[in-house]
């Protein structure tokens, strides 16, 4: 769900009445191309432009920490989408004389009014994934930035609410974003002190690579001893990792699309909400680094494996019990004690999670998704989905893919 948080609005001067045509507008995209976050955002901006008149763009190759290029202010831009810190922007832009959408968390305060990732929802996705794999010991390895602290706080709170024990890495080496040669030994010492098995959330994918290096340096196995999940779902980094890295997909394309839509409204002189918009993640892209069930009971572990592989094929609780050494009643009792849900609830939950992924990632019709997920028809999927998540499948798809045309 896209949530809005009330913040102090940015001062804004009225726009001129002779608003330039979209094709004549000069828009600066001050978004890095060197990181997966920036590239994903720019894909979302391009998706917006596909269905609208093009802008005259400033979109250079950029690093994350680069400021406003010399001379750009003199170009007399009509709008800006920016990841540059607010205090490094031209004074006229800060005063609201140019429509601007910020994608940057500021260290000294809340986010500048704009479009941002929902940090709490990101941590919830990672925590739920590790805890659903059966981990009762979990850790967070972050960096000393505002967004990382928000992820850490949400992760710790969510994991504690589900009864897990939390461990947090805190070291001077965590003060800098980006890979550091001296970070791995410190992370290794921390991991060595943890009870195992343990599931660790890294603040972002680069940090997760350092965690994986630390695990290897200790001679431990991933995911058997230490499971690791990152954030950004940078396909290149995740597949370079050994083992391949599970990661939270932030739905960056949606962030870019919403930023372009908001900037267009501001350039058109429309009265728009000045609160920040927070975009939730799509979910977890599961790869080998967390592909394990850390459940002690072998019958419960076997039941979980069967449910996760066959839930959408019409699986029944009797069939699940049939592959274990227990009666259905005994398995139900042990399963509920270990997982906190009944066999039936876990089957429905698995089917719904598959439906959510297909709604977010594909343009399949509801009838097709219902059939693929083992529901009798689309109406049944809609009823169960809304009861579980508080919104219809179509509403969920529109939030994940705002460019989707509404049904006619």
C-alpha positions as CSV (number, residue, x, y, z in Angstrom):
1,X,0.0,0.0,0.0
2,X,1.2,3.5,-0.8
3,X,1.0,5.5,2.4
4,X,1.3,9.2,3.0
5,X,2.9,10.9,5.9
6,X,2.3,14.5,6.8
7,X,5.4,16.6,6.7
8,X,6.1,20.4,6.6
9,X,5.4,21.4,3.0
10,X,8.1,22.8,0.8
11,X,7.6,26.5,0.0
12,X,6.4,26.9,-3.5
13,X,5.8,30.0,-5.7
14,X,2.9,30.0,-8.1
15,X,3.8,28.8,-11.6
16,X,3.4,31.0,-14.6
17,X,0.1,30.7,-16.4
18,X,1.7,30.1,-19.8
19,X,2.9,26.6,-18.8
20,X,5.2,25.2,-21.5
21,X,4.1,22.2,-23.6
22,X,5.5,18.9,-22.2
23,X,7.7,18.5,-25.2
24,X,9.3,21.9,-24.6
25,X,9.9,21.3,-20.9
26,X,13.5,21.0,-19.7
27,X,13.7,18.4,-16.9
28,X,16.9,17.5,-15.0
29,X,17.1,13.9,-13.8
30,X,19.8,14.1,-11.0
31,X,19.6,10.4,-10.3
32,X,22.7,8.1,-10.2
33,X,23.2,5.6,-13.0
34,X,26.0,3.8,-11.0
35,X,23.6,2.0,-8.6
36,X,20.7,-0.4,-9.0
37,X,18.4,2.0,-7.1
38,X,19.0,4.9,-9.6
39,X,18.8,2.7,-12.7
40,X,15.5,1.2,-11.5
41,X,14.1,4.7,-10.8
42,X,15.1,5.9,-14.3
43,X,13.3,2.9,-15.8
44,X,10.1,4.0,-14.1
45,X,10.6,7.6,-15.4
46,X,11.0,6.3,-18.9
47,X,7.8,4.2,-18.5
48,X,5.9,7.4,-17.6
49,X,7.3,9.2,-20.6
50,X,6.3,6.4,-22.9
51,X,2.6,7.3,-22.4
52,X,3.1,11.1,-22.4
53,X,4.8,13.8,-24.4
54,X,8.6,13.6,-24.1
55,X,10.7,16.1,-22.1
56,X,13.9,17.7,-23.1
57,X,16.1,15.8,-20.6
58,X,19.4,16.3,-18.7
59,X,20.2,12.7,-17.8
60,X,24.0,12.2,-17.6
61,X,26.0,9.3,-16.2
62,X,26.2,10.0,-12.5
63,X,27.5,8.6,-9.2
64,X,25.4,8.6,-6.0
65,X,27.3,11.4,-4.3
66,X,27.6,13.8,-7.2
67,X,26.1,17.3,-6.9
68,X,24.4,19.6,-9.4
69,X,26.5,19.9,-12.5
70,X,28.0,23.4,-13.1
71,X,25.9,25.5,-15.4
72,X,22.8,23.4,-15.1
73,X,20.9,26.1,-13.2
74,X,21.5,28.4,-16.1
75,X,19.7,25.9,-18.4
76,X,16.5,27.2,-16.8
77,X,15.0,23.9,-16.0
78,X,11.2,23.5,-15.7
79,X,11.4,20.6,-13.3
80,X,13.8,18.4,-11.4
81,X,13.8,14.8,-10.0
82,X,16.7,14.7,-7.6
83,X,18.7,12.4,-5.4
84,X,21.1,15.2,-4.5
85,X,21.1,16.3,-0.8
86,X,18.8,19.3,-0.3
87,X,21.6,21.6,1.1
88,X,23.6,21.1,-2.1
89,X,20.8,22.2,-4.4
90,X,20.7,25.8,-5.9
91,X,18.9,28.2,-3.6
92,X,16.2,28.9,-6.1
93,X,15.3,25.2,-6.2
94,X,15.3,25.0,-2.4
95,X,12.9,27.9,-2.3
96,X,10.5,26.1,-4.6
97,X,10.9,28.4,-7.6
98,X,11.4,25.3,-9.7
99,X,9.1,22.2,-9.3
100,X,11.2,19.5,-7.7
101,X,10.6,15.9,-6.6
102,X,13.1,14.6,-4.1
103,X,14.0,10.9,-3.8
104,X,16.6,11.5,-1.1
105,X,16.4,10.9,2.7
106,X,18.0,13.7,4.5
107,X,20.1,12.9,7.5
108,X,19.1,15.9,9.6
109,X,15.3,15.5,9.3
110,X,12.6,13.5,7.6
111,X,12.6,12.9,3.8
112,X,12.1,15.9,1.6
113,X,8.5,15.8,0.3
114,X,8.7,13.5,-2.6
115,X,8.6,9.8,-3.4
116,X,10.5,7.3,-1.2
117,X,10.8,3.6,-0.5
118,X,8.8,2.4,2.5
119,X,11.6,1.4,4.8
120,X,9.4,-0.4,7.4
121,X,7.7,-2.4,4.7
122,X,11.1,-3.4,3.3
123,X,12.2,-4.7,6.7
124,X,8.9,-6.5,7.2
125,X,9.4,-8.4,3.9
126,X,12.9,-9.5,5.0
127,X,11.9,-10.3,8.5
128,X,8.8,-12.3,7.4
129,X,10.9,-14.2,4.9
130,X,13.6,-15.2,7.5
131,X,11.1,-16.0,10.2
132,X,8.9,-18.1,7.8
133,X,12.0,-20.1,7.0
134,X,12.0,-21.0,10.7
135,X,14.8,-18.9,12.1
136,X,14.5,-17.9,15.8
137,X,17.9,-16.1,15.8
138,X,18.1,-13.2,13.4
139,X,20.6,-10.4,12.9
140,X,20.8,-7.0,11.1
141,X,24.0,-5.7,9.5
142,X,23.7,-2.1,8.5
143,X,25.5,1.1,7.9
144,X,25.2,4.4,9.7
145,X,22.7,6.2,7.6
146,X,19.2,7.3,8.3
147,X,17.5,4.8,6.0
148,X,19.6,1.9,7.4
149,X,18.7,2.9,10.9
150,X,15.0,2.9,10.0
151,X,15.3,-0.6,8.4
152,X,17.2,-1.8,11.5
153,X,14.5,-0.5,13.9
154,X,11.6,-1.9,11.9
155,X,13.4,-5.3,11.5
156,X,14.2,-5.6,15.2
157,X,10.6,-4.6,16.2
158,X,9.0,-7.0,13.8
159,X,11.2,-9.9,14.6
160,X,10.8,-9.4,18.3
161,X,7.0,-9.3,17.9
162,X,7.2,-12.8,16.5
163,X,9.4,-14.1,19.3
164,X,12.8,-14.1,17.6
165,X,16.1,-13.1,19.3
166,X,17.7,-10.0,17.6
167,X,21.4,-9.3,17.1
168,X,22.7,-6.1,15.6
169,X,26.1,-5.4,14.1
170,X,27.5,-2.1,15.4
171,X,31.0,-1.1,14.4
172,X,33.0,2.0,13.4
173,X,33.5,0.2,10.0
174,X,29.8,0.6,9.4
175,X,30.0,4.4,9.0
176,X,30.6,4.4,5.3
177,X,28.3,3.2,2.5
178,X,30.1,1.0,-0.1
179,X,32.3,-2.0,0.2
180,X,35.4,-1.6,2.5
181,X,38.3,-4.1,2.7
182,X,38.4,-3.7,6.5
183,X,34.7,-4.4,7.0
184,X,34.7,-8.2,6.5
185,X,37.0,-9.1,9.5
186,X,34.8,-7.0,11.9
187,X,31.6,-8.6,10.5
188,X,33.2,-12.0,10.8
189,X,33.9,-11.5,14.5
190,X,30.3,-10.5,15.0
191,X,29.0,-13.5,13.2
192,X,31.3,-15.8,15.1
193,X,29.7,-14.6,18.3
194,X,26.2,-15.4,17.2
195,X,24.2,-18.6,18.0
196,X,23.6,-20.7,14.9
197,X,21.7,-21.2,12.7
198,X,21.0,-17.5,12.2
199,X,19.3,-15.4,9.5
200,X,20.8,-12.0,8.7
201,X,19.3,-9.0,7.0
202,X,21.9,-6.7,5.4
203,X,20.9,-3.1,4.9
204,X,21.5,-3.4,1.1
205,X,23.0,-5.8,-1.4
206,X,26.6,-4.5,-1.1
207,X,26.5,-5.0,2.6
208,X,25.1,-8.5,2.1
209,X,28.1,-9.4,-0.1
210,X,30.4,-8.4,2.8
211,X,28.4,-10.6,5.1
212,X,28.7,-13.6,2.7
213,X,32.5,-13.0,2.5
214,X,32.6,-13.0,6.3
215,X,30.6,-16.3,6.5
216,X,33.1,-17.9,4.0
217,X,36.1,-16.6,6.0
218,X,34.8,-18.5,9.1
219,X,34.4,-21.7,7.2
220,X,30.6,-21.6,7.8
221,X,27.9,-22.7,5.3
222,X,25.3,-20.4,3.8
223,X,22.4,-20.9,4.2
224,X,22.7,-23.8,6.6
225,X,24.7,-22.0,9.3
226,X,24.0,-18.4,8.2
227,X,21.3,-17.3,5.8
228,X,21.6,-13.8,4.3
229,X,19.1,-11.5,2.6
230,X,19.9,-8.1,1.1
231,X,17.9,-5.1,-0.3
232,X,17.7,-3.7,-3.8
233,X,17.5,-6.9,-5.8
234,X,20.4,-5.8,-7.9
235,X,20.4,-8.7,-10.4
236,X,24.1,-8.4,-11.2
237,X,25.3,-8.3,-7.6
238,X,22.9,-11.0,-6.5
239,X,24.0,-13.4,-9.1
240,X,27.7,-12.6,-8.6
241,X,27.3,-13.6,-4.9
242,X,28.2,-17.1,-3.8
243,X,25.7,-18.5,-3.1
244,X,23.3,-16.3,-5.1
245,X,21.8,-13.7,-2.9
246,X,18.1,-13.4,-1.9
247,X,17.0,-9.7,-1.8
248,X,14.0,-7.4,-1.3
249,X,12.7,-5.9,-4.5
250,X,11.9,-2.3,-3.7
251,X,9.7,-1.7,-6.7
252,X,12.0,1.0,-8.0
253,X,10.2,1.3,-11.3
254,X,7.1,2.3,-9.4
255,X,9.1,5.0,-7.4
256,X,10.4,6.5,-10.7
257,X,6.9,6.4,-12.3
258,X,5.3,8.1,-9.4
259,X,8.1,10.7,-9.3
260,X,7.5,11.6,-12.9
261,X,3.7,11.7,-12.4
262,X,4.1,14.0,-9.4
263,X,6.6,16.3,-11.2
264,X,4.2,16.5,-14.2
265,X,1.4,17.6,-11.9
266,X,3.6,20.3,-10.2
267,X,4.9,21.6,-13.6
268,X,1.2,21.8,-14.7
269,X,0.5,24.1,-11.7
270,X,-1.9,21.5,-10.2
271,X,-2.6,21.6,-6.5
272,X,-0.9,18.5,-5.3
273,X,-0.3,17.0,-1.8
274,X,3.0,18.1,-0.5
275,X,3.4,15.1,1.8
276,X,5.9,12.4,1.0
277,X,4.6,9.3,-0.8
278,X,6.0,5.9,0.4
279,X,6.1,3.0,-2.0
280,X,6.1,-0.5,-0.6
281,X,8.4,-3.2,-2.0
282,X,7.2,-5.9,-4.3
283,X,8.5,-8.7,-2.1
284,X,11.5,-11.0,-1.8
285,X,13.4,-12.5,-4.8
286,X,14.4,-15.8,-3.2
287,X,17.7,-17.2,-4.2
288,X,20.1,-19.8,-2.7
289,X,21.3,-17.7,0.3
290,X,18.1,-18.2,2.2
291,X,16.8,-21.4,0.5
292,X,16.5,-23.5,3.7
293,X,13.9,-24.4,6.2
294,X,15.5,-24.0,9.7
295,X,12.9,-26.1,11.5
296,X,14.1,-28.8,13.9
297,X,11.0,-31.1,13.6
298,X,11.6,-33.3,10.5
299,X,7.9,-33.9,10.0
300,X,7.1,-30.2,10.1
301,X,10.0,-29.5,7.8
302,X,8.7,-32.1,5.3
303,X,5.2,-30.7,5.5
304,X,6.4,-27.2,4.8
305,X,8.5,-28.3,1.8
306,X,5.4,-30.0,0.3
307,X,3.1,-27.0,1.0
308,X,5.5,-24.6,-0.6
309,X,6.0,-26.7,-3.7
310,X,2.5,-28.0,-4.2
311,X,0.0,-25.7,-2.5
312,X,-1.2,-24.3,-5.8
313,X,-1.9,-27.8,-7.2
314,X,-5.0,-28.5,-5.0
315,X,-3.0,-29.9,-2.0
316,X,-5.1,-31.0,1.0
317,X,-4.1,-31.3,4.6
318,X,-4.7,-35.1,4.4
319,X,-2.1,-35.3,1.5
320,X,0.4,-33.3,3.6
321,X,0.0,-35.6,6.6
322,X,0.3,-38.6,4.3
323,X,4.0,-37.8,3.5
324,X,5.0,-37.7,7.2
325,X,5.2,-40.3,9.9
326,X,2.4,-38.7,11.9
327,X,-1.4,-38.7,12.0
328,X,-3.1,-35.6,10.7
329,X,-4.1,-34.6,14.2
330,X,-0.6,-35.0,15.6
331,X,1.0,-33.2,12.6
332,X,-1.5,-30.3,13.0
333,X,-0.5,-30.0,16.7
334,X,3.2,-30.0,16.0
335,X,2.9,-27.8,12.9
336,X,0.9,-25.1,14.8
337,X,3.4,-25.2,17.7
338,X,6.4,-24.8,15.4
339,X,5.0,-22.4,12.7
340,X,2.1,-20.6,14.5
341,X,-0.4,-21.5,11.8
342,X,-2.5,-24.5,10.9
343,X,-1.8,-26.7,7.9
344,X,-4.8,-25.2,6.1
345,X,-3.9,-21.7,6.9
346,X,-0.3,-22.3,5.6
347,X,-1.7,-23.7,2.3
348,X,-4.0,-20.7,1.8
349,X,-1.2,-18.3,2.7
350,X,1.2,-19.9,0.2
351,X,-1.4,-19.7,-2.5
352,X,-2.1,-16.0,-1.7
353,X,1.6,-15.1,-1.7
354,X,1.9,-16.7,-5.2
355,X,-1.1,-14.7,-6.3
356,X,0.5,-11.5,-5.0
357,X,3.7,-12.1,-6.9
358,X,1.8,-12.8,-10.1
359,X,-0.3,-9.7,-9.7
360,X,2.8,-7.6,-9.2
361,X,5.1,-9.1,-11.9
362,X,2.7,-10.1,-14.7
363,X,-0.3,-8.8,-16.7
364,X,-2.1,-12.1,-16.4
365,X,-5.9,-11.8,-16.1
366,X,-7.4,-12.6,-12.7
367,X,-9.0,-15.9,-14.0
368,X,-5.6,-17.1,-15.1
369,X,-4.0,-16.2,-11.8
370,X,-6.8,-17.9,-9.8
371,X,-6.3,-21.1,-11.8
372,X,-2.5,-21.0,-11.4
373,X,-2.8,-20.5,-7.6
374,X,-5.4,-23.3,-7.1
375,X,-8.5,-21.2,-6.6
376,X,-11.8,-22.3,-8.1
377,X,-12.4,-19.0,-9.9
378,X,-11.5,-15.4,-9.9
379,X,-14.3,-14.5,-7.5
380,X,-13.0,-16.8,-4.9
381,X,-9.5,-15.4,-5.3
382,X,-10.9,-11.9,-4.9
383,X,-12.8,-12.7,-1.7
384,X,-9.9,-14.5,0.0
385,X,-7.4,-11.9,-1.1
386,X,-9.4,-9.0,0.2
387,X,-10.0,-10.7,3.5
388,X,-6.3,-11.4,4.0
389,X,-4.8,-8.1,2.7
390,X,-7.6,-5.5,3.0
391,X,-7.6,-4.7,-0.7
392,X,-8.7,-6.4,-3.9
393,X,-6.3,-8.1,-6.4
394,X,-6.9,-5.3,-8.9
395,X,-6.1,-2.6,-6.2
396,X,-2.9,-4.5,-5.3
397,X,-1.9,-4.6,-9.0
398,X,-2.5,-0.9,-9.4
399,X,-0.3,-0.1,-6.4
400,X,2.6,-2.3,-7.7
401,X,2.1,-1.3,-11.4
402,X,0.5,2.2,-11.4
403,X,0.9,2.3,-15.2
404,X,-1.6,-0.5,-15.6
405,X,-4.7,0.7,-17.4
406,X,-7.9,0.3,-15.3
407,X,-10.4,-2.2,-16.7
408,X,-13.1,-0.8,-19.0
